[in-house]
Amino acid sequence: MTAPAGAASISRRMAQFALSLQHGQIPEPARKEAKRFLLDSVGCALAALDHEDMQQAYRFVQQLGGHEQASIIGHGTKTNMGNAALMNALLVRAMDYNDIYWKQDPSHPSDIIPAALSTAEYEGLSGKDLLVGILICYELEMRLCLAADPGVREVGWHHASLTQFVSPLVAARMLGLTEDQAVAACGISGSSHFTLGGVVAGHLTNMKNTADPMATEAGVRAAMLASTGYSGPVELFEGKEGVFEVVGNVAFDPAKMLDGLGDQFLVTECGYKAFPTEALTHQPITAVLELMQNHSIDPHNVTEVLIKTTSRGADILSDPTKYEPRTKETADHSLPYCIAVAVCKGNVLPSDFEDEALTDPFVWEMLPKIKVVADPEIDGLFPKVKRAIATITTEDGQSHTLQEDHAKGRAERPLSDEELVDKFRANASHAMSDSAMDRIVDATLALEAVGTVGEYMSLLRRDRG
């Protein structure tokens, strides 16, 4: 399906939105949410600074070298725009604790914010400019999550395959590219960074949290390349052997990719993560925590926890490797482990995925008691509703059941401003002093008043630990 003669291609219409969006077009609720997502992302990044994988990635970026164009969160050091986008996106994504949007496809739009940060800092842009860039991330990415039926994730592709189309347009706007250059950037990145779903299946590796940051980096580099006049496919989606033809086992609706751009803002429908775990674990975690609290259940008296969920939750999140998680990457995508932690500890926190916690004998004693089954009725609701039904049985033979459709943090049960700031402080406190955290919160929530993105990035250099 090619564009009719004289009609703009889909990637050109996406580029037109990205290059034309003005701060004055954005309603206050959308502006506020963009700032809240930025704060949440920065907190997630600061929390991950001392993780072994992030230290390895930082050494890798240092070895690459490059012109000092943009800052790395927490470190304060600078590298080129592409390297900075990669490292900052890795930090945001490292704990699987940043935002979540899941309709036909899942995604974490905040993984793309570093594409706006590095390029806006290099160009000397303002906080108001950055805010526009963040909105471009969300509005394009979230529409792509609506466009395919079934979602591309359901046929084996990772959502980084969507990010590769958005990150170059975010970077293009910040770098001041022309329309033709922005279209080329989208074509360069979007024709070369499809990602296999295997990075989040079976025994998980560091690539679980690396695939999307690499697609963010790819977009920045594509925009840099296109700025020289380098060309890329124009009919990326609808052209011969383009996305629609090659990914032919799903049906794409181009209208859902484009309708309402600049008029209807979807960012307020994106959710936050109350737990640093895979998205489909959140409803069952929420249900189990409520059952344990509402019925004052002693975890030592629990004999079985039955979780009814989707086929995906019973398969990918509960395969045999997930009952013996040895790494953070496997544990935070293990529904049995997350439920065992919720039962034993009364919450699920980042500390529960540190090496010492992964060998907690009480949690391992609980793991065989966690039963996960696929429920056909729940599958029938998915992905619109991600229902989970939890039943906890105790030694006295009593059973308590709770159905949960909306996890804490989702748009239906949003985090309050106070809860969001508390999450940020809990994440950032090991790297930032109280006064530094105060400055970050104030600057982020008043982002339009920030003179330059470089000034903002200087606030994110750790002063503790």
C-alpha positions in Angstrom: 0.0 0.0 0.0 1.7 3.2 -1.2 0.6 6.7 -0.5 -1.7 8.1 -3.2 -0.1 10.4 -5.7 0.5 13.7 -4.2 -0.3 12.5 -0.6 2.3 12.7 2.1 3.7 9.4 3.3 3.0 8.3 6.9 6.5 9.1 8.1 6.3 12.5 6.6 3.1 13.2 8.4 4.7 12.1 11.6 7.6 14.3 10.9 5.3 17.3 10.2 3.8 16.8 13.6 7.1 16.5 15.4 8.5 19.7 13.7 5.4 21.8 14.1 4.2 21.1 17.6 4.3 24.2 19.7 4.2 24.6 23.5 1.0 26.7 23.3 -0.8 23.8 21.7 -0.2 21.5 24.6 -3.0 21.6 27.3 -1.9 22.0 30.9 -2.8 18.4 32.0 -0.5 17.0 29.2 2.3 19.5 30.1 2.0 18.5 33.8 2.2 14.8 33.0 5.2 15.2 30.8 7.1 16.9 33.7 6.0 14.1 36.1 7.2 11.5 33.7 10.6 13.3 33.4 10.9 13.3 37.2 10.0 9.7 37.4 12.6 8.8 34.7 15.4 10.8 36.4 14.7 9.0 39.6 14.9 5.6 38.0 18.2 6.6 36.3 19.8 7.8 39.6 18.7 4.6 41.3 20.5 2.5 38.8 23.9 4.3 38.8 25.7 1.7 41.0 24.2 -1.4 39.3 26.9 -3.7 37.9 25.4 -3.7 34.4 25.2 0.1 34.4 28.8 0.4 35.6 29.8 -2.0 32.7 27.8 0.2 30.2 29.4 3.4 31.5 32.9 1.9 31.0 31.9 0.9 27.5 30.7 4.5 26.7 33.9 5.9 28.2 35.9 3.7 25.9 34.0 4.9 22.9 35.1 8.5 23.6 33.6 11.2 21.4 33.1 14.9 21.4 31.7 16.3 24.6 28.2 17.2 23.4 25.8 16.0 26.1 25.8 14.9 29.8 25.4 11.5 31.4 22.9 11.5 34.2 24.6 11.1 37.6 28.1 11.2 36.4 28.2 14.7 35.0 30.7 13.6 32.3 30.0 14.4 28.7 30.2 12.4 25.5 28.6 12.7 22.0 24.9 12.9 21.6 24.4 9.3 20.5 26.5 7.8 23.4 24.7 10.1 25.9 21.3 9.0 24.6 22.2 5.4 24.9 23.7 5.6 28.4 20.9 7.8 29.8 18.3 5.5 28.3 20.0 2.5 29.8 19.9 4.2 33.2 16.2 5.1 32.9 15.3 1.5 31.8 17.7 -0.5 34.0 15.3 -1.3 36.9 12.2 -1.8 34.8 10.6 0.8 37.1 9.8 3.6 34.6 6.5 4.2 32.8 4.3 1.7 31.0 1.7 2.0 28.3 0.0 -1.1 26.9 -2.9 -1.3 24.6 -2.3 -3.4 21.5 1.4 -3.2 22.1 3.4 -2.4 25.3 5.9 0.3 25.5 7.9 2.6 27.9 7.8 6.0 26.1 10.2 7.5 28.7 12.9 5.3 27.3 13.0 7.9 24.4 13.3 11.0 26.7 17.1 10.7 26.5 16.9 11.3 22.8 15.4 14.7 23.6 17.8 15.4 26.5 21.1 14.9 24.6 20.1 16.8 21.5 18.4 19.6 23.3 21.5 20.0 25.6 23.8 20.1 22.6 21.6 22.7 20.9 21.4 24.9 24.0 17.6 24.6 24.1 15.4 25.6 26.9 13.3 23.6 29.4 10.2 24.6 27.4 11.8 23.2 24.2 12.6 20.0 26.1 9.0 19.7 27.3 7.9 19.8 23.6 10.4 17.0 22.8 9.1 14.8 25.6 5.5 15.2 24.4 6.6 14.2 20.9 8.0 11.0 22.5 4.7 10.1 24.1 2.3 11.1 21.4 4.0 9.2 18.6 5.0 6.1 20.6 1.6 5.7 22.2 -0.2 5.9 18.9 2.1 3.2 17.5 1.0 1.0 20.4 -2.6 1.3 19.1 -1.9 0.7 15.4 -1.4 -3.0 15.0 -3.9 -5.8 15.5 -2.7 -8.0 17.1 0.2 -6.0 18.4 3.7 -6.7 17.0 4.7 -8.1 20.4 2.1 -10.8 19.9 3.9 -12.1 16.8 7.4 -12.0 18.2 8.7 -8.5 17.8 9.9 -6.3 20.8 8.5 -2.9 21.3 11.9 -1.4 20.4 10.7 -2.0 16.9 8.3 0.9 17.5 10.8 3.1 19.3 13.0 3.1 16.2 10.4 5.1 14.3 9.9 7.7 17.1 13.4 8.5 18.4 14.7 9.9 15.2 11.8 12.4 14.9 12.3 13.5 18.5 16.0 14.1 17.8 15.2 15.8 14.5 13.0 18.3 16.2 15.6 19.2 18.9 18.3 19.4 16.2 16.3 21.7 14.0 16.2 19.4 11.0 14.2 20.2 7.9 11.1 18.2 7.1 13.0 16.2 4.4 15.8 15.5 6.8 13.4 14.4 9.5 11.7 12.0 7.1 15.1 10.6 6.1 16.1 10.2 9.8 12.9 8.2 10.4 13.7 6.1 7.3 17.3 5.5 8.3 16.5 4.3 11.8 13.2 2.7 11.1 14.5 0.4 8.3 17.4 -1.0 10.4 16.5 -1.6 14.0 13.7 -4.2 14.3 14.2 -6.2 17.5 13.3 -9.8 18.3 11.0 -10.5 21.2 13.4 -13.2 22.3 15.2 -10.5 24.4 12.3 -10.8 26.9 11.7 -14.6 26.7 13.1 -17.5 28.7 16.3 -16.9 30.7 16.8 -13.2 30.5 20.0 -11.3 30.0 21.1 -7.6 30.1 19.5 -7.2 26.6 16.1 -7.2 28.2 16.7 -3.6 29.3 19.1 -2.7 26.5 17.0 -3.2 23.4 14.9 -0.1 23.7 17.8 2.2 24.7 19.6 1.0 21.6 16.6 2.0 19.5 16.7 5.4 21.2 20.4 5.8 20.4 19.8 4.7 16.8 17.3 7.5 16.3 19.7 10.1 17.5 22.5 8.8 15.2 20.0 8.7 12.3 19.0 12.3 12.9 22.7 13.3 13.1 23.4 11.4 9.8 20.3 12.9 8.1 21.4 16.4 9.1 24.3 16.1 6.6 21.8 15.4 3.7 22.0 11.6 4.0 18.8 10.0 2.7 16.6 7.2 3.9 13.3 5.5 2.8 10.4 7.9 2.5 7.5 5.4 2.3 8.9 3.5 5.3 5.5 2.1 6.3 3.4 1.8 3.2 6.1 1.4 0.5 7.2 -1.7 -1.2 8.7 -4.1 1.3 8.0 -1.6 4.0 6.7 -2.2 7.5 3.1 -3.0 6.5 4.1 -5.5 3.9 7.0 -7.2 5.7 5.2 -7.4 9.1 2.3 -8.9 7.3 0.9 -11.1 10.1 -0.7 -8.1 11.8 -3.1 -5.6 10.4 -2.0 -1.9 10.7 -4.4 0.9 10.9 -2.6 4.1 9.7 -5.4 6.3 11.1 -4.5 5.2 14.6 -0.9 6.3 14.0 -1.9 9.8 12.9 -5.4 10.8 14.1 -5.5 13.6 16.7 -1.8 14.5 16.5 -1.5 18.0 18.0 -5.1 18.1 19.1 -5.7 15.0 21.3 -2.9 14.3 23.8 -2.5 10.7 25.0 0.2 11.2 27.5 -2.3 11.4 30.4 -3.3 7.8 29.6 0.2 6.5 30.2 0.9 4.8 33.5 3.6 4.7 36.2 5.1 1.7 37.7 4.5 1.2 41.4 6.7 -1.9 41.3 10.1 -2.4 39.5 8.8 -5.4 37.6 7.3 -6.5 34.2 4.0 -4.9 33.5 1.8 -8.0 33.7 3.0 -8.8 37.2 1.5 -5.6 38.6 -2.2 -6.6 38.7 -1.4 -9.9 40.6 1.0 -8.1 42.9 -1.6 -5.5 43.7 -4.2 -8.2 44.4 -1.9 -10.2 46.6 -0.8 -7.2 48.6 -4.4 -6.2 49.2 -5.4 -9.7 50.2 -2.5 -10.0 52.7 -3.3 -6.6 54.2 -7.1 -6.8 54.2 -7.2 -10.3 55.9 -4.1 -9.8 58.1 -2.6 -13.0 56.6 0.6 -14.2 58.2 3.0 -15.2 55.3 4.2 -18.2 57.4 0.7 -19.6 57.3 0.3 -19.5 53.5 0.0 -22.9 51.8 -0.8 -21.8 48.3 -1.2 -18.7 46.1 -3.1 -19.3 42.9 -2.8 -16.6 40.2 -5.2 -16.7 37.2 -3.8 -14.5 34.5 -3.3 -14.4 30.7 -1.6 -17.1 28.7 1.4 -14.8 28.3 1.6 -14.4 32.1 1.4 -18.2 32.6 3.9 -18.9 29.8 6.7 -16.3 29.4 6.5 -15.0 33.0 6.1 -18.4 34.7 8.1 -20.9 32.7 10.5 -23.2 34.7 13.3 -20.6 34.6 11.1 -18.1 36.5 10.8 -20.5 39.5 14.6 -20.4 39.9 15.6 -16.8 39.2 19.3 -16.2 39.5 19.6 -12.8 38.0 17.7 -9.5 38.4 16.6 -9.7 34.7 14.9 -13.0 35.2 13.6 -12.2 38.7 11.8 -9.0 37.7 10.1 -10.9 34.8 9.2 -13.8 37.1 5.6 -13.7 38.2 6.2 -16.5 40.8 9.2 -14.6 42.3 7.3 -11.3 42.4 4.3 -12.9 44.1 6.5 -14.7 46.6 8.2 -11.5 47.5 4.9 -9.7 47.9 3.6 -12.5 50.2 6.8 -12.7 52.3 7.8 -9.0 52.5 4.5 -7.1 52.1 5.8 -5.1 49.1 8.0 -5.4 46.0 10.9 -3.0 46.0 14.1 -2.4 44.0 16.1 -3.9 46.8 14.3 -7.2 46.3 16.2 -7.7 43.0 19.7 -7.2 44.5 22.0 -10.2 44.6 21.6 -10.9 48.3 17.8 -10.7 48.1 17.7 -13.2 45.2 18.8 -15.9 47.6 16.4 -15.1 50.5 15.5 -18.5 51.9 12.0 -17.5 52.9 11.2 -16.3 49.4 12.6 -19.5 47.9 10.5 -21.6 50.4 7.4 -19.7 49.1 8.2 -20.1 45.4 6.8 -23.6 45.0 3.6 -22.5 46.6 2.9 -20.1 43.8 0.7 -21.6 41.1 0.1 -19.6 37.9 -2.6 -20.7 35.4 -3.9 -19.2 32.2 -7.6 -18.3 32.3 -9.4 -18.2 28.9 -11.8 -15.6 30.1 -8.9 -13.3 31.0 -7.3 -14.0 27.6 -10.6 -12.8 26.0 -10.3 -9.4 27.8 -6.6 -9.0 26.9 -5.0 -6.6 26.0 -7.7 -4.0 26.7 -8.1 -5.3 30.3 -5.1 -7.1 32.0 -7.1 -8.8 34.7 -5.6 -11.0 37.4 -7.4 -13.1 40.0 -5.5 -14.1 43.1 -6.5 -16.7 45.7 -4.5 -17.2 48.9 -5.0 -20.3 50.9 -3.8 -20.7 54.5 -3.0 -23.6 56.8 -6.5 -23.4 58.4 -8.0 -24.1 55.1 -9.4 -20.6 54.5 -9.1 -19.1 51.0 -9.4 -15.4 50.1 -9.8 -14.3 46.5 -9.5 -10.9 44.8 -9.9 -9.8 41.2 -7.7 -6.9 40.0 -8.1 -5.1 36.7 -6.1 -2.0 37.3 -2.7 -1.9 39.0 -1.6 0.9 41.2 0.1 3.6 39.0 -2.0 3.1 35.9 -4.1 5.9 34.5 -7.2 4.4 36.2 -5.3 4.4 39.6 -2.7 7.1 39.1 0.1 8.0 41.5 -0.6 11.3 43.3 2.0 14.1 43.1 3.1 13.2 46.6 3.4 9.5 45.8 5.4 10.3 42.7 7.8 12.6 44.6 8.2 10.0 47.3 9.1 7.4 44.6 11.6 9.8 43.1 13.2 10.4 46.5 13.4 6.7 47.4 15.1 6.1 44.0 17.5 9.0 44.1 18.4 9.2 47.8 21.5 7.0 47.6 23.0 9.3 45.0 21.7 12.7 45.8 21.5 14.8 49.0 18.2 16.1 50.3 19.0 19.6 49.0 20.0 18.2 45.6 16.8 16.3 45.3 14.8 19.4 46.3 16.4 21.3 43.4 15.7 18.5 40.9 12.0 18.3 42.0 11.6 22.1 41.8 13.3 22.4 38.4 11.5 19.5 36.8 8.0 20.5 37.9 8.7 24.0 36.7 10.6 22.9 33.6 9.4 25.8 31.4 11.3 28.2 33.7 14.6 26.3 33.1 16.9 28.4 31.0 18.8 25.7 29.2 18.8 21.9 29.3 22.5 22.0 30.1 21.6 23.8 33.4 19.1 21.2 34.1 21.5 18.3 33.4 24.0 19.9 35.8 21.5 19.3 38.6 21.6 15.6 38.0 25.2 15.0 38.9 25.4 12.9 42.0 26.6 14.4 45.2 26.3 11.4 47.5 27.8 7.9 47.5 
